Amino acid sequence: MDEKFDAIVIGAGPSGNAAAYTMAKAGLKVLQIERGEYPGSKNVQGAILYSKALEEIIPDFRDDAPLERHLIEQQMWVLDDASYVGTTYRSAEFNQEPYNRYTIIRAQFDKWFSKRVQEAGALLVCETTVTNLLMDRNRVIGVQTDREGGAIYADVVILADGVNSLLAKKAGFHAELEPKDVALAVKEIHFLPEEIIQSRFNIGDSEGVVIEMAGKITQGMMGTGFLYTNKDSLTIGVGCMLSDFKQQKITPYMLLEQMKAHPAIKPLLAGGEMKEYTAHLIPEGGYKAMPQLYGEGWMIVGDAGMFVNAVHREGSNLAMTTGRYAAETVIDLKQKQLPMTAANLAFYQGRLEDSFVMKDMKKYKNMPGIFHKNNQFFTTYPELVNRAAHTMLTVDGVDKKTKEREIRKSFKQRRSLFGLMGDAYKMWRAFE
């Protein structure tokens, strides 16, 4: 391509689509490059969509977006080998329009989002790999693709190419990812008739449920499991840190198989037909693992920038919001006829700092380090909590005072008084 673009966006996931759409809608000349056959072609799994982030970009998205179910209930389980202790929040307010969260199928959603991007005026090129960033000294001036005559130039390049951003590493924008900062998640989709899903989870036609799980299902590794409802399928998965998988020498697939066999989970999947399986990396290193997010002629958005809130399992909202902020930064600079220098692109960082994005990332900055070093939160405590519930709920002629003493004794025996106090402090530090 001989023409020069205002901006090139690499990647057509939620962050890349948000950036490309926002700039194209403002009248900028935008090129978006996707290495897949089409946007969403590399995704088969279900996901959760946070509507507020998308409303800020496409206010009328509910008119035609491929949405599965709006979520009215959130469950959180702490499991041992045979039971779980859980909490449930079910809200009539979440069952009123405009709905707050939805389940989606990424392959369908990304395709829809990309169509909106193209309608806004961006040029999409698929089945194309960006092999290098074109540099003029320390400034990014475009990209080199694997096509013949594949050098393309732009005022700014936005990297939205996912957690394992090879381009950012090649250019020296961030170091090689460490296994302790990246989770490997595996997911399956099990198909069931809609009426069975609705009966099994006590929900109506378009209503949905999310179950998030922690405890012994991850076999002492730092990670979580999840299950949520689509229209005619269930998405179930589990993810743990790559460093833990390496130490435990268990395959992600086997971990998922063992999780599905848990007595509390197996009945929810009964009668389903598993048709889709996928594995993907999730950036969960948190704030302390984030790379530089901007420089001379470039910005990083979404998973490539480590934008995942692992505590609340939020990712798509952070991806879309960072993509929008990067785009708005470019639009503002274009309107003011300012160059895409690092000093000017620093306004992107400022937008992030003023928003929930960086505030939440900073809030949980200590969480990864603490949980990496304290696997008792995934083994010992789930066992103790579940046994305590079992003891108190078993009616066997033993008085409740005696049962309470037994529970306190079991906690002290497993962790000691100082251990319990230390763990309480660590939990406070993780969530302060």
MARNUKE-283262 format. One record per residue: x, y, z of N, C-alpha, C in turn; residue in one letter. Coordinates in steps of 0.2 Angstrom, whole numbers, plus 5000, padded with zeros to 4 digits. Layout:
BEGIN
XYZXYZXYZA...
***
This chain:
BEGIN
500449945000500050005000500450065000M500350114995500750174995500550224999D499850225001499550275005499850275012E499850335016499950335023499350345027K499350305032498750305037498850355043F498250375045498350415052498550365057D498250305057498450255062498350185059A498750145062498750065061498650035067I498149995067497949955073498149875072V498549845076498649775075498249735079I497849695076497449655080496649675080G496249625080495549635079495149605084A495349605091495049585096494649645099G494349635105494049695108494449755109P495049755111495449815111495549845105S495749805100495949835093495349855090G494749825090494149845087493849915090N493949915097493749975100494150035098A494850025097495250085095495150105088A495050045083494950065076494250095075A493750075078493050105078493050175080Y493350185086493350255088493650305084T494250285081494650335077494250335070M494050285067493650285061493050325061A492650325067492050355068492250435068K492850455070493050525070493350545064A493350505059493550525052494250515050G494650475055495350465053495350405048L495950405045496050355040496450295044K496050245045496350195049496350125045V496950095047497050025044497149975050L496749925050496749875055496949805052Q497449775055497749715052497649655057I497349605054497249545058497549485055E497849435059498249385056497749325055R497149325058496649265057496349275050G495949225049495549225042495049275042E494749285048494249345050494349355057Y494049415059494049435066493649385070P493949355075493549305079493749235077G494049225071494249155069494649115073S495049145078495449115082495149095089K494549125090494149115096493549065095N493449025100492848975100492548985106V492849005111492549005118492049055120Q491649045125491249095127491649145131G491249205133491649255137491049295140A491249345145490749395148490949455145I490349495143490449555140490149605145L490549655147490349715152490049775148Y489449785148489049825144489249895144S489449925150489649995151490250015146K490749965146491349985142491149985134A490649945132490449945125489950005123L489550025128489050075128489450145126E490050145129490450215128490650215121E490650165118490950165111490350155106I489950105107489350095102488750095107I488450155108487850155112487250115111P487150095104486550055102486749985101D487349955104487549895102487049835103F486549845108486049795110485649785104R485549825099485149825094485249765089D485949745088486049695084486649655086D486949665091487549625094487349555095A487749505094487549435096487649415103P487149435107487249425114486849355116L487149325121486849255123486349265129E486549285135486149295140486349355145R485949385147486149445152486149405159H486649425163486749395169486349425175L486049385178485649405184485849375191I486349325190486549295196487349285196E487649295201488349285202488449235208Q488749175207488949135213489749135213Q489949125220490649115221490749055226M491149005223491248945227491948935229W492048905235492648885238492648805239V492948775235492948695235493448665238L493248605242493748555243493648495239D493848435241493848385236493148355235D492648365239491948335239491448385240A491548445242491048495243491248565242S490748615243490948685242490548725247Y490848785249490548835252490448895248V489848925247489748975242489349025244G489349085240488949135241488549155234T487949185235487549195229487349265229T487349305224487049365223486649365217Y485949365218485449365213485049435213R485049475208484749535208484149545203S483549575205483049595201483249655197A483749695200483949755196484349735190E484749675190485149655185484649625179F484049615181483549585176483149645173N483349705174483049765171483449795166Q483149815160483549845155483749915157E484349945155484849905151485249865155P485349805153485749745157486449765157Y486749745163487449765165487949715162N487849655161488349605159487949545155R488349525150488049475145488549415145Y488349355143488849305140488749315133T489349295130489449305122489849245120I489849235114490249185110490749225106I491449225108491849275105491949275098R491849215095491949205087491349255084A490749245087490249285084490249355086Q490449375092490449445094491049485090F491649455090492149485086492049505079D491649455076491449465069490949525068K490549525073490049585073490349645074W490849655079491149715081491549735075F491949685072492349705066491849735060S491249715059490849735054490649815056K490549825062490449895064491049935063R491649915064492249945063492349965055V492149915051492249935044491649985041Q491049975044490550025043490750095045E491150095050491350165052491850195048A492150155043492650175038493350155039G493450105043494150085044494250025038A494850025036495049965031495349905035L495049855034495249785038495649745033L496249725035496549675031496649615035V496449555033496549495037497049445033C497149385037497649345035498349375033E498449425037499149455036499449465043T500149445043500549455049500949515049T500949545054501449605055502149575057V502649575053503249545055503749585059T503649655058504149705062503749775062N503949805066503849885066504349915063L504149965058504650005055504850065059L505450075059505750125064506150175060M506150235062506550295060506950315067D507550285068507850295074507450255080R507250295084506850265090506050275089N505850305083505150315082504850265077R504250245079503850195075503550235069V503650215063503350255058502850205053I502750145055502350105051502550025053G502249985049502349915050502649875044V502949825045503149775039502749715040Q502349695034501949635034502249585030T501949525030502249465026501949465019D501649515017501349525010501949555006R501849544999502349574995502249644995E502849674995502849754996502449775002G502549735008502149745014502349795018G502749845017502849905021502249955021A502049975027501450015027501650065032I501450135031501650185035501050225038Y501150245044500650285048500950325053A500550375055500750425061500850385067D500450335069500450305075500250235074V500550185078500350115078500150095085V499550065085499250035091499349965091I499649935096499749865097499249835101L498749795098498249765101498249685099A498849665099499049595097499049545102D498749555108498649505113499249495118G499149455123499649445128500349435126V500449385121501149375119501249415113N501349485115501449535109502149525107S502249485101502949475099503249545096L502849585093503049645090503349695096L503049695101503249735107503949715110A503949645110504649615112505149625107K505049615101505549625096505749705096K505349745097505549815097505849835103A505849795108506149815115505649855119G505049855118504549895122504449855129F504449795129504449755135504849695135H505049665140505449605141505049545139A505349485139505049425138504549415144E503949385143503449375148503749315153L503649325159503849275164503249235165E503349165166502849115167502449135173P502749175178502349185184501849245183K501849275177501449335176500849315171D500849255168500449235163500049165165V499349165165498949105166498849075159A498749005160498548965154497848945156L497348965152496648945154496448895148A496048845150495748795146494948805147V494648795141493848805141493548755137K492948735139492548695134491848725134E491548705129490848725128490448665127I489948655132489448595132488748615130H488548585125487848605122487348565126F486848605128486248575131485548615128L485048575128484448615126484248675131P484048725128483948785132483448775138E482948735137482448725143482848685149E483348645147483648615152484148665156I484448705152484848755156484448795160I483848825158483448865162483148835168Q483048765167482748735173483348715178S483848695175484448675180484748735184R484748795181484948855184484448905187F483848885186483248925189483248995186N483248995179483249055175482749055170I482549125167482149125162482449125155G482049145150482249135143482949165141D483049235143483749265142484149275148S483949245153484349265159484949215160E485449235164486049195164486349195171G486849145172487149135179487849125178V488249155182489049145182489249115189V489649065188489949035194490649035194I490949075199491749075199491949035205E492448995204492648945209493448955210M493548935217494248935219494348875224A494948855225495048805230495448745227G495248685229495648625228495648605220K495148635217495148615210495748635206I496148685209496748695205497348665208T497248615213497748575216498348615218Q498248665222498748705225499048755221G498848765214499148815210498748875210M499048935209498648995209498248995203M497548995204497148995198496348995201G495948995196495248995197494848955192T494248935193493848895188493248945187G492848925182492248965181491748925177F491148935177490548905173490048965172L489848965166489249015165488848995159Y488249015159487748995154487649035148T487649005142487449035136486749015134N486549035128485849015126485748935126K486148905123486048825122486648795124D487048825128487748785130487948815137S488448785140488848805146489548805144L489848865146490548875146490848855153T491348805153491648785159492448795157I492848815162493548815161493948825168G494548825167495048835173495648865171V495948905175496648935173497048935178G497748925177498248935182498848965179C499348985183499949015181500348965178M500648985172501148945169501748915173L501948965178502448935182502248885187S501648885189501348825193501248765189D501048775183500948715178501648675178F502148715177502848685176503048655182K502848675188503048645194502648585195Q502048585194501548535196501648475191Q501848485185501848435180501148405179K500648445179500048415177499748455171I499448425166499248455160498648495161T498548555158497848595159497248555157P497348505152496748465150496548425156Y497048385159496848345165496548385171M496848445172496548485177495848495176L495648515170494948525168494548465169L494848405167494448345168494248325175E494748335179494648325186494148375189Q494248435187493748485190493048465188M492948445181492248425179491948365183K492448325186492148265189491948285197A492148345199491948365206491148355207H490948325213490248315214489848365213P490048435214489648485214489548515207A490048495202490048525196489748475191I489948405192489748355187488948355185K488548365190487848365189487548425184P487948485185487748535180487948525173L488348485172488548465165488248405162L487848375166487548305164487148315158A487248265153486848265147487048315142G487648355143487848395138488348365133G488448395128488848375122489448425121E490048405123490648445122490848445115M490748505112490948515105491548565104K491648605109492248655107492748655113E493348655112493848655117494448705115Y494648745119495148795117495648805123T496248835122496648855127496948925125A497048965130497349025128497649055134H498149105133498549135138498149195141L498249215147497849275150498449305154I498549375153499049415157498749425164P499049395169498849405176499349425180E499849455178500449485182500249545186G499749575183499449635187499849695186G499749745190500049815189500849815189Y501149775193501849775193502149745187K501849705183502049675177501949705171A501549765172501349805166502049835162M502049835155502549865152502449935151P502949975148502850045146502250045141Q501750085141501150085137501150135131L501650175130501750215125502450235124Y502550265118503250285116503150335110G503750335106503750375100503350345094E502750365093502350335088501950275089G501950255096501550185097501250195104W500750145105500350135111500250065111M500150035117499949965119499249965122I498849925120498149915123497949845125V497449835129497149765130497649725133G497649655131498049605134498749615133D498949645128499649665127499949705132A499549745135499749795141499649765148G499449695148499349665155498749695158M498249715154497649745157497049685158F497149655164496649605166496649615174V496049615176495949615183495749545186N496249515188496149445189495749425195A495649475200495249465206494549465204V494349505200493649515198493449485191H493949445188493949415182493649465176R493949525176493749575171494349575166E494149575160494649585154494349625148G493749605146493549635140493349705141S493149725147492949795148493649835148N494149805151494849845151495049845144L494949795140495249795133494849855129A494249855130493849905126494049975128M494049985135494150045137494850075136T495350035136496050055134496150065127T495750025123495750035116495450105114G494850125117494550185116494950245119R495350235124495750295127496350305122Y496650255119497150265115496950295109A496350275106496050315100495850385102A495550395107495450465109496050515110E496550485112497250515112497450535105T497350495101497550505094497150555091V496450555092496050605089496150675092I496250675098496450745101497050775098D497550735097498250755094498150775087L497750745083497550755076497250825076K496750835080496350895080496750955082Q497250945086497750995088498351005083K498350955079498950955074499550945077Q499550905082500150885086500450825084L501150815084501450755082501350695087P501450635085501350575089501950555093M502250605096502850595100502650565107T503150535110503050505117502750555122A503050615121502750665126502050685125A501750685119501050695117500650635119N500950575117500550515118500450495126L500850535130500850525137500150535140A499750575136499050585137498650525138F498850475134498550405135498650385142Y499250385145499350365151498950405156Q498850465155498450515160497750485160G497450475154496750455154496650385158R497150345157497150275161497150295169L497650335171497750345178497050375181E496750415177496150455180495550405180D495550345177494950305176495050245181S494450205180494450145185494950095183F495150095176495650045174496250045178V496650105179497250105182497150105190M496650135192496450125199496350055202K495950015198495849945200496549905199D496949915194497549885193498049895199M498049955201498449975207498149945214K497549945214497249915220497449845222K497549805217497749735218498449725216Y498849775216499549765214499949715218K499749705224500149655228499849585228N499249575225498949505225499349455221M499649465215499949405212500549385216P500949425219501549405223501349365229G500849395233500649355239500349285237I499949285233499649215231500149165228F500649195225501149145222501549115228H501649145233502049125239501649085244K500949085244500549055249500049015246N500248955244499748905241499148885246N499248895253498748875258498048905256Q498048965253497448995251497048955246F497448905243497048865238497048795240F497348775246497248705248497048705255T497448725260497248715267496548755269T496548815267495948855269495248825266Y495248805259494648775257494448715261P494948675263494748615267494548635273E494848685277494648705283493948735283L493748775278493148805278492548755277V492748715272492248665270492048615276N492648595280492548545286492148585291R492248645292491948685297491148685296A491048705289490348705287490048635288A490348585287490148515288490048495295H490448515299490448505306489848545309T489748605308489148645310488448615308M488448595302487848575299487648505300L488148465303487948395304487648395311T487048365311486648355318486748285320V487148285326487448215328487448215336D487048265339486948255346487548295350G488048325346488548355349488348435350V488448465355488248535356488648585352D488348635351488748685346489348715349K489348725355489948755358490548705357K490448645358490948595357491148595350T490748595345490848605338491248665337K491148725339491548785338492248775341E492348745346492948725349493348685344R493048635342493348585337493548625331E493148665328493348705322493948755324I493948785329494548835331495148795332R495048735335495648685336495948665329K495548645324495748625318496148675314S495848745315496248795311496948805314F496948805321497548815324498048765323K497848705323498248645321498548645314Q498148665309498448675303498848735301R498648785304499048855303499448885309R499248865315499448905321499148975321S499148995328498849065329499249115325L499949115325500349165321500249155314F500149095312500049085304499349115302G498849105306498249135305498249205305L498549235309498649305309499049335303M499549295302499949315296499549315290G499149255289498749255283498249305282D497949325288497449375288497749445285A498349455288498749515285498849515278Y499149455276499249445269498649455264K498049435267497449445263497249515262M497349545268497249625268497649655263W498349635263498749665258498549655251R498349595250498149575243497549615240A497149635245496549665243496449735245F496949765248496949835250496749885245E
***
